[in-house]
Amino acid sequence: MKEFKMYLDLLYYDSFKEFMEDAAVGEGDFVLTNEFLYNQFVKPLEPSCGALFIEAYGLGEPTTEMVDRIRADLPDGVRRIIAIGGGSVLDIAKMLSLHVSSGKTEDLFLGDEAPSRVYDVYAVPTTCGTGSEVTNACAVELVSLHTKRGLNNNLMFPAKSVLIPELISGLPYKFFATSSIDALIHAVESYMSPKACPHTELFSKEAIRLILRGYQYIVENGLEKWTDLADEFILASNYAGIAFCSAGCAAVHALSYPLGGKYHIPHGEANQLVFAATFRKYKEKKPEGKINDLEALFGELLGVPSDQALEAAFALFDKVQPRKPLREFGVSDSEFKDFAEGVIAGQTRLLNNNYTLLSLEDMVEIYQAIY
């Protein structure tokens, strides 16, 4: 049995001001965002609601400790959280929407808590990567385990998902590149997943098409020209989120989690580091199967023969966002076995979606290939 989940109320706006007025944001609402976004978009509108900036609780991607401190500072009487930001902001809002009797967010991820929903979340993305605005998933660094872990719970679907291309047009290029590559990997992994169904494949393929066409455009016309296609990139991220919400992500995300958890490599960048090596390993182990459909799709979009399509795609991605070897992040090759053992022990949810089985030795070889 395969399942397609789409629990969302998706709204499109031309401007942030129009959204705030239409949603009547005010008493009983609480804005969760970054300070620079608040000053640029929210403050000029002077809404009568509280606000909190996640960077006041820690820099980088969210940790369980950060979320616990934010949870403790939420005022009484909140009915809606208006989450405006990238994947970290949206994921934190979704975690906050669930009641944790112990006050420890970690308990949600370790199976020690049966949550209930206490807030509605209005998810307003300002990057074109996570698709978090349309999923029931979030990820966080578990401080006690020094790794990232994901959680899926239907209670975490946002009440409203709001797309406003205006909000992503000011992204610095690096954040555009790493977030859009994350969206591409969501689309590719969900397309290859054994849980893929005709509906998820539809969204996966359209996300892949939009991103690859967009990458070709900016490589030809200048990387800064990505803003010409802001509408397309935010849609691609959204489509990829809809796809992986049902079909799931797989080994690329699983293998990236130790890199993000221990070395704080940004999520999209960590995913890109292991993407090509993982798919080369897939191709080595199972050269015939769904991977041939992906090769045909890449080949059609890039104008190359199918047997050259994977390498052509990897080369294109590296032009958009050049990769560094793992050693430049301070990673030691002596850690690879521990990384792989941790992935096998803690990321079964993701590994079940692999195109083909990867052994511990395979995973170590993937890390070695990018060292």
C-alpha positions in Angstrom: 0.0 0.0 0.0 1.2 3.5 -0.9 -0.2 6.7 0.6 -0.4 10.3 -0.6 -0.9 12.9 2.1 -1.9 16.5 1.4 -3.2 18.2 4.6 -2.8 21.8 3.7 -4.5 25.1 3.0 -2.1 26.8 0.6 -2.3 30.6 0.1 -0.5 32.7 -2.5 0.1 36.5 -2.0 1.9 39.1 -4.1 3.1 40.9 -1.0 3.7 40.3 2.7 1.5 43.3 3.6 -1.5 41.7 1.8 -1.0 38.5 3.8 -0.8 40.2 7.2 -4.0 42.2 6.5 -5.9 39.2 5.1 -4.9 37.0 8.1 -5.8 39.8 10.5 -2.6 39.2 12.5 -3.0 40.8 15.9 -4.0 40.0 19.5 -3.5 36.3 20.3 -0.9 35.9 17.5 2.8 35.5 18.0 5.5 36.0 15.3 8.5 33.7 15.2 11.2 34.8 12.8 14.7 36.3 12.5 15.3 39.9 13.5 16.3 41.1 10.1 13.1 39.7 8.6 11.1 41.3 11.3 12.6 44.7 10.8 12.2 44.5 7.0 8.7 43.1 6.7 6.8 42.9 10.0 7.9 46.0 12.0 6.7 48.6 9.4 3.2 47.1 9.6 3.1 47.6 13.4 1.0 44.5 14.2 -0.4 44.3 17.8 1.2 40.9 18.6 4.4 39.7 20.3 7.5 38.5 18.4 10.6 36.4 19.1 13.8 36.1 17.2 15.3 32.6 17.1 18.9 33.9 16.9 18.6 35.2 20.4 18.6 31.6 21.5 21.5 30.3 19.5 23.1 30.5 16.0 22.9 27.9 13.3 20.3 25.2 12.9 18.0 24.4 15.8 18.9 22.2 18.7 16.6 20.7 21.3 18.0 23.1 23.9 17.1 26.1 21.7 13.6 24.9 21.2 13.1 24.3 25.0 14.2 27.8 25.8 11.9 29.3 23.2 9.0 27.2 24.4 9.6 28.5 28.0 9.4 32.1 26.8 6.2 31.8 24.8 3.6 34.0 26.5 0.2 32.7 27.7 -2.8 33.2 25.4 -1.2 32.5 22.1 -3.6 31.0 19.5 -1.5 31.2 16.3 2.2 31.2 15.6 3.1 33.1 12.5 6.4 31.5 11.5 8.3 33.6 8.9 11.7 32.3 7.8 13.7 29.4 6.5 13.5 25.8 7.5 14.9 26.4 11.0 12.1 28.9 11.9 9.3 26.7 10.4 10.6 23.5 12.0 10.9 25.2 15.4 7.3 26.6 15.1 6.0 23.1 14.3 7.8 21.6 17.3 6.4 24.4 19.5 2.9 23.6 18.2 3.1 20.3 20.1 2.6 20.1 23.9 5.4 18.4 25.7 4.5 17.6 29.3 8.1 17.3 30.4 9.1 20.6 28.7 11.8 18.7 26.9 11.6 18.7 23.1 14.0 15.8 23.0 11.2 13.5 24.3 9.3 14.0 21.1 12.2 12.5 19.1 13.0 9.7 21.5 9.5 8.3 21.6 9.0 9.3 25.2 6.0 11.7 24.6 2.5 11.3 23.0 2.0 14.9 21.9 -1.1 17.0 21.4 -1.4 20.1 19.4 -1.7 23.4 21.2 -1.1 26.1 18.5 -2.0 26.6 14.9 1.0 27.5 12.7 0.9 29.8 9.7 4.1 28.8 7.8 5.6 31.6 5.6 8.8 30.4 3.9 11.6 32.9 3.1 13.9 30.3 1.4 13.3 28.0 -1.5 14.5 24.8 0.1 12.9 22.9 2.9 9.2 22.7 1.8 8.5 22.6 5.5 5.4 24.7 5.0 3.6 21.7 3.5 5.0 18.8 5.5 4.4 17.1 8.8 8.1 16.8 9.4 10.8 18.6 11.3 14.4 18.1 12.1 16.5 19.1 15.1 20.0 18.5 16.6 19.6 16.2 19.6 22.2 17.7 21.9 22.5 14.5 24.0 23.3 12.4 20.9 25.3 14.9 18.9 23.3 14.2 15.8 20.3 15.5 13.9 17.1 13.5 13.9 13.8 14.0 12.1 10.2 13.6 13.3 7.0 13.0 11.4 3.6 13.7 13.0 0.4 14.7 11.3 -0.3 17.1 14.1 2.6 19.2 12.8 1.0 20.1 9.4 0.7 23.9 9.4 -2.8 25.3 9.5 -1.9 27.6 6.6 1.0 27.5 4.2 1.7 30.9 2.6 3.8 31.5 -0.5 5.1 35.0 -1.1 7.9 35.2 -3.7 8.7 38.7 -2.5 10.1 37.2 0.7 12.8 35.1 -1.1 14.0 37.7 -3.6 16.4 39.2 -1.1 18.2 36.0 -0.2 22.0 36.1 -0.3 23.1 33.9 -3.2 24.7 31.2 -0.9 21.4 30.7 0.9 19.6 30.4 -2.3 22.0 27.9 -3.6 22.1 25.6 -0.6 18.3 25.8 0.0 17.4 25.1 -3.7 19.8 22.1 -3.8 18.1 20.8 -0.7 14.8 21.1 -2.5 16.2 19.3 -5.5 17.4 16.4 -3.2 14.0 16.2 -1.6 12.5 15.8 -5.1 15.0 13.3 -6.3 14.9 11.1 -3.1 11.1 11.1 -3.1 11.1 10.2 -6.8 13.4 7.2 -6.1 11.6 6.1 -2.9 9.8 2.8 -2.9 6.9 4.7 -1.3 6.6 6.9 -4.4 3.2 6.8 -6.1 1.9 8.5 -9.2 0.9 11.7 -7.3 4.3 12.1 -5.5 6.1 11.4 -8.8 4.1 14.2 -10.5 5.3 16.7 -7.9 8.8 15.3 -7.8 9.3 15.5 -11.5 7.9 19.1 -11.8 10.2 20.2 -8.9 13.2 18.6 -10.7 12.2 20.2 -14.0 11.9 23.7 -12.5 15.1 23.5 -10.6 17.3 22.1 -13.4 15.9 24.6 -15.9 16.5 27.3 -13.4 20.1 26.2 -12.8 20.8 26.1 -16.5 19.4 29.6 -16.8 21.6 31.1 -14.1 24.8 29.3 -15.2 24.3 30.7 -18.7 23.2 34.2 -17.6 24.9 34.8 -14.3 24.4 33.3 -10.8 22.9 36.5 -9.5 20.1 36.1 -12.1 18.4 33.5 -9.9 16.0 36.2 -8.7 14.5 36.3 -12.2 13.0 32.9 -11.3 12.1 33.4 -7.7 8.5 32.4 -8.4 9.6 29.1 -10.0 12.1 28.3 -7.3 9.7 28.8 -4.4 7.1 26.6 -6.3 9.7 23.9 -6.9 10.6 23.8 -3.2 6.9 23.6 -2.4 6.3 20.8 -4.9 9.3 18.8 -3.5 7.9 19.2 0.0 4.5 17.8 -1.1 6.3 14.9 -2.7 8.6 13.9 0.2 5.9 14.4 2.8 4.4 11.1 1.5 7.3 9.3 -0.3 10.0 10.3 2.1 13.7 11.2 1.9 16.4 8.6 2.2 20.1 7.9 2.5 21.3 11.3 1.4 19.5 13.0 4.3 20.4 10.2 6.7 24.2 10.4 5.9 24.2 14.2 6.1 22.8 14.3 9.6 26.0 13.4 11.5 27.8 16.2 9.5 25.1 18.7 10.5 24.9 17.5 14.1 28.6 17.3 15.0 30.1 19.8 12.6 27.2 22.2 12.1 27.5 22.1 8.3 24.3 23.8 7.0 21.6 21.2 6.1 21.5 21.9 2.3 25.3 22.0 2.0 25.6 18.7 4.0 23.1 17.1 1.7 24.9 18.2 -1.4 28.2 16.9 0.0 26.9 13.3 0.0 24.4 13.5 -2.9 26.6 12.5 -5.8 28.5 9.9 -3.9 25.3 8.2 -2.7 23.8 8.1 -6.2 27.1 6.7 -7.7 26.9 4.0 -5.1 23.3 3.3 -6.0 24.2 3.0 -9.6 27.1 0.7 -8.8 24.9 -1.6 -6.7 21.7 -1.6 -8.7 22.4 -0.2 -12.2 19.0 -1.2 -13.6 15.7 0.0 -12.1 14.2 3.3 -11.1 17.6 5.0 -11.4 17.3 4.5 -15.2 14.1 6.6 -15.1 15.9 9.3 -13.2 18.7 9.2 -15.8 16.2 9.5 -18.6 14.6 12.5 -16.9 17.9 14.3 -16.2 19.1 13.5 -19.7 15.9 15.0 -21.3 16.2 18.1 -19.2 19.9 18.6 -19.7 20.1 17.5 -23.4 22.5 14.7 -22.8 22.4 10.9 -23.3 20.9 9.0 -20.4 24.1 7.2 -19.6 25.8 10.6 -19.1 23.0 12.3 -17.3 23.9 11.7 -13.6 27.4 13.1 -14.1 26.1 16.0 -16.1 23.7 16.8 -13.3 26.3 16.6 -10.6 28.6 18.9 -12.6 25.7 21.4 -13.0 25.1 21.4 -9.2 28.7 22.0 -8.5 28.6 25.1 -10.8 25.7 26.5 -8.8 27.3 25.7 -5.4 30.9 24.4 -5.4 31.6 21.6 -2.9 34.4 21.4 -0.5 35.9 18.1 0.7 35.0 16.9 4.2 38.5 17.4 5.5 38.1 21.2 5.0 35.3 21.1 7.6 37.6 19.5 10.2 36.1 16.0 9.8 38.5 13.1 10.4 38.3 9.9 8.3 38.6 8.0 11.5 35.0 9.0 12.3 33.4 7.5 9.2 32.6 4.1 10.8 31.0 5.8 13.8 29.0 8.0 11.5 27.7 5.0 9.5 26.9 3.0 12.7 25.0 6.0 14.1 23.0 6.4 10.8 22.1 2.7 10.8 21.0 2.8 14.5 19.1 6.1 14.4 17.9 6.8 10.8 15.9 3.6 10.0 12.9 5.9 9.1 15.0 7.4 6.2 17.0 4.3 5.2 13.7 2.4 4.6 13.2 4.7 1.6 16.6 3.9 -0.1 16.6 2.9 -3.8 18.7 -0.1 -2.8 20.2 -1.4 0.4 23.3 0.3 1.6 25.6 -1.6 4.0 27.8 -0.1 6.7 30.7 -0.6 4.4 28.9 1.2 1.5 28.2 4.2 3.8 31.8 4.4 4.9 32.9 4.4 1.2 30.5 7.2 0.5 32.1 9.3 3.2 35.5 8.3 2.0 34.6 9.4 -1.5 34.0 13.0 -0.4 36.8 13.2 2.1 
